[in-house]
Amino acid sequence: MSEATFELYVDRADEHRWRLVHDNGNVIADSGEGYASRQKARQGLRSVRENAPGADVVVVDE
């Protein structure tokens, strides 16, 4: 069973966003941008779910 849930919500600027929230309440990831519609936010969420499950981890030195 998953330990995290995706949430779709409207922010203070009336833009649609998504966030991934762990069962303990911590935000693991978020959309990073607002979308004009819930549909576009949902598409962004789906893209992350479909395209990132096997993503490589790269350490970038600052």
Beta strands, then each sheet from edge to edge (+ up, - down):
strand 1: 4-10
strand 2: 16-22
strand 3: 27-30
sheet 1: 1+ 2- 3+
end
